[in-house]
Amino acid sequence: MENSELDFNIPGREIAVAAEALYLANLMVVPGVAFVILVVLWWREHDRAPELARHHLRQTVAASLWAGALLVVANAAIILTGGYDAASTWIIVILYFTTCHATLIFCGAIGLAKALAGKPFRFPLIGPK
């Protein structure tokens, strides 16, 4: 039978978990604040951190920038289709949250699970190689 215990001594695991948790916090709990903390963590650790931590830091910062860009695109679509008082606003909001936002959260949850296991994770489509 395979040993299913986690190895908590993997170099960079703590930073990888922190990066993924901050990414999810930015999407769900404290947007902006968690992003600033994530960027500060990236700034402090991206050169000296172990490979696992650098990988997760790079992925979460890139995914956070993509999430921000998608939010700007959704707001631009709302403005271009009649503003926030138009009926199309709700269509765009619902489509954005059920496709883009939910997918970003889902990928962040997988990234957090991989970080906890001490493994790398690449966000599909938007993650840097």
C-alpha positions in Angstrom: 0.0 0.0 0.0 1.3 3.5 -0.9 2.2 5.9 1.9 -0.3 8.8 1.7 1.3 11.0 4.4 2.3 14.5 3.4 6.0 15.5 3.5 6.0 18.8 5.4 9.8 19.2 4.9 9.6 19.9 1.2 11.7 23.1 0.5 9.4 26.0 -0.4 6.2 24.3 0.5 5.2 27.0 3.1 5.7 29.8 0.6 3.8 27.9 -2.1 0.9 27.4 0.2 0.9 31.0 1.2 0.9 32.1 -2.4 -2.0 29.9 -3.3 -4.0 31.0 -0.2 -3.3 34.6 -1.0 -4.5 34.1 -4.6 -7.8 32.6 -3.4 -8.2 35.3 -0.7 -7.7 37.9 -3.5 -10.5 36.3 -5.5 -13.0 35.7 -2.6 -12.3 37.4 0.7 -10.1 40.6 0.5 -9.6 41.6 -3.1 -6.8 44.0 -3.6 -5.4 43.6 -0.1 -4.4 40.0 -0.7 -3.0 40.9 -4.1 -0.7 43.5 -2.6 0.5 41.0 0.0 1.0 38.4 -2.7 3.1 40.8 -4.8 5.1 41.7 -1.7 5.7 38.0 -1.0 6.7 37.5 -4.7 9.0 40.5 -4.5 10.7 39.3 -1.4 11.0 35.6 -2.3 11.1 35.1 -6.1 14.9 35.2 -6.4 15.9 33.2 -3.3 13.0 30.8 -2.7 13.2 27.1 -3.6 12.0 26.1 -7.0 8.5 24.9 -5.8 7.9 28.3 -4.1 9.1 30.2 -7.2 6.8 28.2 -9.4 3.7 28.8 -7.3 4.5 32.5 -6.8 4.9 32.9 -10.6 1.7 31.1 -11.2 -0.4 33.0 -8.7 0.8 36.4 -9.6 0.2 35.7 -13.3 -3.2 34.3 -12.6 -4.1 37.3 -10.4 -3.1 39.7 -13.2 -5.3 37.7 -15.6 -8.2 37.8 -13.1 -7.9 41.5 -12.9 -7.8 41.8 -16.7 -10.9 39.7 -17.0 -12.7 41.8 -14.5 -11.7 44.9 -16.5 -13.0 43.3 -19.7 -16.3 42.4 -18.0 -16.8 46.0 -16.8 -15.9 47.3 -20.2 -18.5 45.0 -21.8 -21.1 46.3 -19.3 -20.3 49.9 -20.1 -20.3 49.2 -23.9 -23.6 47.4 -23.8 -25.5 50.2 -22.1 -24.0 50.8 -18.7 -24.9 49.5 -15.3 -28.6 50.3 -15.6 -29.1 48.1 -18.8 -30.7 44.7 -18.6 -27.6 43.2 -20.3 -25.6 44.0 -17.2 -27.0 41.0 -15.4 -26.3 38.7 -18.3 -22.7 39.8 -18.4 -22.3 39.6 -14.6 -23.8 36.1 -14.5 -21.7 34.9 -17.4 -18.5 36.4 -15.9 -19.1 34.8 -12.4 -20.2 31.4 -13.7 -17.4 31.1 -16.2 -14.3 33.2 -15.5 -14.5 33.7 -11.8 -15.6 30.2 -10.9 -12.9 28.7 -13.1 -10.2 30.9 -11.5 -11.3 29.8 -8.0 -11.5 26.2 -9.1 -7.9 26.4 -10.5 -6.8 28.2 -7.3 -8.2 25.3 -5.2 -6.3 22.8 -7.3 -3.2 24.9 -7.0 -3.6 25.1 -3.2 -4.0 21.3 -3.0 -0.9 20.8 -5.1 1.1 23.3 -3.0 0.0 21.4 0.2 1.2 18.2 -1.4 4.5 19.9 -2.4 3.9 19.6 -6.1 4.0 22.2 -8.9 0.8 23.3 -10.7 0.3 25.2 -14.0 -2.9 27.1 -14.5 -4.5 26.0 -17.7 -4.3 28.5 -20.6 -3.2 31.5 -18.4 -0.3 30.0 -16.5 3.3 30.8 -17.5 5.5 27.9 -18.5 
